[in-house]
């Protein structure tokens, strides 16, 4: 008998009628021959009401007591849903996180799950009961109630599905599934039938709001198929599984509207600088994105990165501390900015994707402030006033509105040709790492990749106007050059600097194409480095687990390796170094993350 986990969000249990409808789905699933666990959020706006009530008592409510208070929202929901199931003729038992045995750390309001007991749930399931579990909450070693923070009920549902080895985790929501982008901003957005863990991890962390990235981390770690379905209809929804639709080069586009840029100008270009910056941010649990370090000049470097607008004050304090330790440099920042991204696993094998995105933005008159890429995402920073225009432009530019095949049969799609052997090996390594985790939400770093066959091309002094990046990368695409890591930063003088890596064998073609494209901007300076190496740390949730970058760059600093460029994402952090240091850096990172060299 299969185990099925269903999760209903707050809007899906907001009224008695909706509670009965949710109960009806659970009962139907049980009568279809499944053992059923239902995870429930607090009803409607209940959590907001409790937060407001606390603020009427005090401006500074203790975190422990807030957890005690907020956990009551889910307790109300599970009790009501259990009553509804029993009214429909099936047995049910409601359980809090503590009663289930969800043990967390002691970080109140954003605790992480350490372990989950399955004994009590299995006993109830074997007795023929539907288990109604409170989402969003657990208990620490001292029996304090804890809550899991944003997206906590999704996290609970996927975590329970993982430990119970459920056939699928169904997430019922108020939308039809996962869309190519936010349909409220782009009406032409279409529902995606199937999407990979990696793509949805990136989309979630970059601003797509259907699923929280933390729950997808669980799904990817423990290979849980997740089906996002509408609560109000029998729509098929979107299946989140190891692999997505093979035909998609770009899966979707995301907008993070409230971003801020922090820049450290004229800091020393030497080993240890990035380690210090990442350490200062990790101390405050600040996840940074769009990390841009252009190739240094005259012994100095400029580093910029983005954070959520709400994190700006803390970030500026940390950045200023870093500059003081370094002994030189200045800190500047920019606000009223937004981040627009496209994501797709198909980017890894297609040239010209970046050029296509930049061309779409140029055609819409959108200027690009910063660029960062990974193997499956491209992000740009734009003025907030142009954010929606930019999102609409890239969505149209990749024809993301076009129809796709129907939802494949539920299950895990496996690679079936010899070219996918490396992917199979990568998954096997990841499973081995997960099997040895001491805590369920420990960081997973499963692999370090080493590529010493790359070269670097840099352009300085470019005009800061729409179309610059489009021209540069369109020229490289026409020349058949597969561009890898791209970063763009803005200098203090207002010019833009672009650096990117290409296969060493394609360097001469890239130089020629780039020189031709840059000729239209007077003052542009072209340079290159033939011998560089790229090192990539692969895992799950690497950007949001702030300690990964800190650990990576501290290890490189201790080994005396200077960092030239950086690319960050949820599944990969990459850095470019001198080729002469590549082998030593690779061995250093393998040892740092406890991995075995070949």
N, C-alpha and C positions, 0 to 999 in steps of 0.2 A: 504493500500500500504506500503510495507516494505521499510525502509531506508537502503541503502547499502553504506558503506564508503570504498573507494579504496585508496591505497597509492602507489605512484610510486617513487622510489628512483632515485638518480642522474644518474645512468647508464641507467635507463629505459626511460629517457627523454634527453639523451645526444645529439641526432641528430634529424633533422626534421622527418626522417622516424620513429624513435622510438616515437617521440611525437605523430605522427599520429596513431601509433599502440596503444599507451596508450589511446588516444581519442576514438579509435575504441572499446576498452573494455568498456569504460564508456558509450558510446552510446548503445552498445549491452545490457548492464545491465539495462539501462533506458527503452529500447524497450521491455525488458523482463518483464516490469511492476514494476520496482523499482524506488524510488527516490534516486538519486545518488549524493554523495559528494566525490570529489576527492582531496586528499592531495598530494602535489608535493614538492619534494626537489629541490635544485639548480641543474642545469644541470652539469653532468659529474664532471670535476675538477674545476668548477667555484669558489667554496668556497676557495679552495687552491690558486687559482689565485688571489682572492681578498686579502687573508691574505698576500701573497707575495708582492702584490702591496702596502699594508699598510707598510710593513717592509722596502720597498724602500724609503718610506717617513720618517719613524721614527722607532727606535728600541723599543720605548715604547708607542705604540698607546693607547690612552685613551679607556677604556672598553666601555664607552657609544658610542663613535664614531665607534668602531669596530662593535657594534651591528647595528648601522645605516648603515654601509657599507655592512656587511654580509647579512642583510635582503634583499638586492637588488637582490641576486641570486635567491631567491624563487619568487620574484616579476616578474622577467623575465620569469621563468618557467610557472607560472600560466597564464600570459597573452598569451603566445604562445599556451598553451594547450587549453585555452578557444577559441582561434582562430581556432584551429584544430577541436574542437567539432562542432563549428558553420559551418565549411567547410563541415562536414559530415552530416549536416542537422538538428542538434538539437540546442536548445538555451543553452547558458552557460553564467555564470558570474564569473569573477575572483575576489578574495578578499584577502587582506592582513590579517595578524593576527589581526591588530587593527580594520579593517573594520568588521571582524567577531564579535569581542568583546571578544578576548582572553586576560584576565587581569592577569598579573603576579606580582610577587614581583619585587623589584628593583635591584636584583643581576645580573648585566650585564654579559653576555656571558654564564651564567648557571642559568637563572631564573627559578623559579617554578610557575606553574599555580595556580592561586587563584580561578578564576571563568571563565565560558564561557557563553556568551549570545547565545541563540538559535533563537531569534526573526528574525534576518535578514536572516539567513540561511533558516528557515522554510518558510518565505515569498517567497523566490526565488524558493524553492522546490515546493511549492503549485502553483506557476506560471508556473511550467513545466520546469524549468531551471536545468541544471546540475551545481552544485556549485563547483568551482575550488578554493581550499583553499591553501594558502601558509603555508607550514609546518615550524617548527623550530622557530617561532617568535610570539611575543605578544606585549602588551603595558602595562606599569605600571600606577599607579594612577596619575602620573604627565605627562602622555602622551608621555613618552620616549619609543622608540622602544627597545624591549628586545629580546634576543635569548635564546633558551632553552638548548644549549650545545649539547654534543654528543648524537646522537640518537634522536634529537629533532623532526624530522619529523614523526618518528614512534610514539613518545609521543603525538604529535598533533593529529595524525590519531585516535589513540585509545581513546584519551580524547574526540574528537568530536563524536566518536561512542558512548561513554558513555553518554554524555549529550543529544544526539539525540535518545538514546535507539535504536540504529541500530541493525538489525538482525545479522550482521556480519561485521567485519572489515577485508578487504582483503589487505594484504601487498604483493605487487608485487616486486620481487627481481631478482637477477641474478643467483639464485640457485634454485634447485627443491623443497626445503623446509628445514625443520630442520633435521639434520643428527645425528646419534649416536655419531659422533665426526667430526672433520674437515677432509673432504675427501681429502684435499690436503696433509695431513700428514698421513692419513690412508686410502688408496684407497678402502679398503673393507668396509668402513663405509656405512651404509644404511640409507635411508630416513625413518623417523619415521612417521607413519600415523597420530597418535594422541598423544598429550603430555599434562600433567596437568600443571596448572599455577605454582604450587609449584616447579615441576621439572624444568620447563624452567626458572623460576626465579633463581634457583640455578645455572643451567648451564650457563645462561647469565652472572651472576656475577662472575663466576669462569673461564671465558675465552672463552666460546662459542660465536661466533660473529654474529649470524644471527639476533637476536633481542636485543635491549638494555634493561637492566633490568627495567629501569624506565617506559617504555611503558607497560611492563608486570605487573608492580605494578598497573597501571590504569586498565588493563584488569581484574586482580583478584579482585580489590576493587569493580568494577562496573559490574562484571560478563559479560564482553564483549567477545564473541567468536572471536578469531583471526585466520584467515586462511593465512598462509604464502605460496605464490604460485610463480611459475616462470613467469616472464614477457614475456618470449620468446616462450612459448608453452602453451598447455592446460592441463598441469599436475595438478593433484589434490592437491598437496602440503601437508602441515601439519596443522592439526587443533589443536589450543591451546585452551583448555577448562577446566572446573573445574576438570575433571578426565581424566587420560590417559588410556593406554592399560593395563587392569588388569593383564595380564600375565607377564608383565615386572617387575622383581625384580630390575634390574638396567636399567635405561632408556638410559643413555649416559655417555660419558666421556669428560672431558674438560681439556685444557692446558692453563695455564697463564704463558707465557714464561719468562717474565722479572720481577722477584720477588726479594725482598730483605728481609733479616731477621734482626730484631732488638731484642737484648736480654738485659734484666736488671738482672744482677747477684747479689746475696747476698743482696737483699732488705728485709726490715722487713716483717715478716709474721704476719700481724695484720689487723684488719678492716680498710678500707679506702684506702688501697694501690691501688687496682684495680680502685677504683673510681677516684683517682688522675691521674692514667695513662690514663684512658678513657677521662677524662676531658681535659687533655693537648692535646690529639689528636683531640677531638671534637672542641676545640678552633680554630684549623687550618683546620677543615673539612676534616681530613684525615681518610678515612675508613680503619680499620685494619682487618686482617683476620688471621686464624690459630692461635688464641690466645691460648697459652699453659702455664698454671701454674700448675706445679707438686705439689704434697703434700709437704708442707714445712718440714724442719728438722732443729733442733737446733735454732729455732726462726727466720730462714731466708728462703727466697723463691727465686726461679728463674722464671722469666716470659719472654717468647719470643712471638713474633708475626710477621706476614708478612705484607708488604705493596708493592705497585707497585714501581718498581725501580725509577721512576721519583719523587716519594714522599720521597725518602730516606733522603735527606738533611734536609727537614723540620721536618721529623719524629725524626731524631737524636737530633735536637735542642730541640724538645718537650720532648723527653725521658731524656735528660740531665737535663732539668728543673725539671722533676719529681724526679729524683735521688737527686738533690740538696734540694728539699723540704723535701724528706724523711730523709735526713741526712746520708744515707749510700747507698752503692751499686755502681756498675760500669755499663757502657753502652758499648756493643759490637755489631758488626753487621757483616753480611755475604752477599756477592753479588754473581752474576753468578749462581742464583738459579731459579728454576721453580716449579710451583705448578701443580700437576696432581690430578684430582678429578674424582670420579664416583658419579652419582646421581640417585636415584630411590626411589619412594614412597614405593615400595615393600620391601625395606630393613627393614621396621618397623616390619614385621612379619616373617622374615627369619633369621635363625641363620647362622653363618659362612660366611657372605658376606665379612667382613673385612679380615678374614683368606684367602679367595679366592683371594682378591686383593693383599694382601701382598705376597702370594705364587707366583702369576704371576710376581710380581716385582723381587722376589728373583730368580726365574728361569731365568730371563733376566739379572741377575747380577746387578740390580739397588739397591743402598743403599738408605735408607730412613733417612732423617735428622730430620723431624718433622712429627707428625701425629695429625690431629684433625678430629672429627666426629660430626655429628648431627644425628637426626633420619632418614634423607634421603640423607645424603652425607658423603663421606669419602675423605679427602684431605691429600696428602703427599707432602713434600718438598724434591726435589731431585736436584742434580747438573744439571745445564743447559745443559751440554754436553750430559747428559743421558735423557733429557726431552722427545724427540720424541720416543726413545726406550721404555721409561716407558709408554707413552700413547699407543703405539702399543701393549705393553704387556698386559695392563689391558683391552684394547678393545678386544683382542683375548681371554683373560682369562675369560671373561664373555660372550663369543660367541655373541657379539653385532652385528656381521655381519649377523646373521640368519634372514631369512625372517619372516615378521609378517603379520597378516590379513590385508585385504584391508581397506581403510579409512571408518570408520563408517559414517552413515548418519549424516548430519550436525545437531547439536542441543546439548542440555545439557544432558549429561548422569547422571542420578540420582542414588544414592545408593538405593537398593531395599530390603535389609534384615534388621533384627532387630539389627544386630551387627553394623550397620552404624548409629544408632541413635545418638551416640556421635558426629559423623562427621556432621550430620545435625544440631545438637545443636551448634556446633562450627561455622558453616557457618551463622547461624541465629544471633549469637553474633557479628560476624564480620560485617554483614549487618547493625546491629543496631548501631555499632560504626561509620561506614561510613556515615550513615544517619545524624549523628550529627556533622560531620566535618565542621569547619568554612571555610576551604580552601581545594580545591580539592586534593592538594598534601600534606596535613597534614599527619603526621605519624599515622598509624593505629596499635594500640596495643589492641587486642580484648580479650586476655585471659592470665591468669597466671595459670600454672599447678603446682601441688605440689605432689611429690612422695617421701614418707618417708619409702619406703620398699626396699631401695637399700643399698649395701655395696661397699666398695672401696678396690681394690687390687693394690699394687704398687711394682714395680721392679726397683731397683737402681743398678748402676754399671754394666750394660749390655755392651757387646762388641758392638762397633759401626761398624757392618759389615752387608752385605746383609743377609736376612733370619731370623734375630732375631724376628721381629714382626710376621713373617709368622709362626714360630715355636710356639710362645706363644699363638697366637689366633687359630691356627689349633688345638692345644691341648684342648683349651676351647670348640671349636666347636665339637670335638669328644666326649667331656664329656656332650654335650647337653646344654651348658651354653649360654644363650642369653646375649651377651655383649652389653652395652649401650654406654656411653661416653668413648672415648679413646683419650688420649693425649700422645704424645712422645716428649721429649725435649732432647737436647744434653747438657751435662755438660761441665764446663770449662776444665775438665780433659780428655775430648774426649769420655767418656762413654755416653751411652744413658739411659734415665730414661723413663719408661712406667707406666702410671697409667690408670686404667679403672674401670668402675662401673658395677656391676652385681646385679640381684635380690638377696635380703638377703637370701632367701631360697636356692639359688644356691652357696652361698659363699664357703662352705666347699669343694664342688666339684671343684670350680674354683681354690681354693688354691692348692689342690692336683694336678690338671692338670698343673697349672702354675709352681709349684715347680718341677715337673718332666721335663717340657720343659726347665726350666732355669738351670737345673743341668749341662748342657753341657758347661756353661760359668762360669769359676771360678771367685769368687768375687761378683757374683750377689747376691743382698740382697732382700728378699721378705718380705713385710709387708702388713698389712690390717687394715681396720677400719670397724667394723661390722655395726655401726649405723651412717649412713649419710642420707641426704635428697637432692633431686634434685628439683630445682625450674626452671621453663621455662617460659619465656615471649614469647607469640606468636603474630604474626602480619604480616605486609607486608613491605618488604624493610628495615628490621631492621639493617642490617650491613651497608648499604650505607647511611642510615639516622643516622649519627654518634651520634646524641643526645640521642638515645635510650639506648645504653650501658652506657653512662655517667649518665643518669637519674636513671637507674636501680642500678648501683653500688654505686652511691651517697646515694640512699635510704637505701641500705643494710649497708653502713658505718655508717650512722646516727643512725641506729638501733643497732649498735655494733655487726653486723654479719660478721664474717671472711669468706672469699671465699677460697675454696680449689682447685677447678677446674673450667674451663670455656669452653663452646662450643658456637661458633657463626655461624649463617647462615642468609640468607635473610628472613626466616620465623620464626626463633626461636633463642633466646639466652638463654642458660642454664647455671646454676652454681650449684656446689656441696658445701654444707655446713654441719656442724654438725647437726645431727638429733635433738638435744635438741633445736636448734635455728630455726628449719624448720618452725614450725607453726607461730612464730613471723615474720619470714622473708616473709612468704606467705601473711600474713595480711598487712605487710608493703608495698609489691609490689602491691597488689590489690588497696590499698589506693593511692599509688603514681600515678598509671595509671588510676585512676578514675573508677575502676571496682567494681561491687557489689559482695560481698562474698555470698556463697550459704546459 
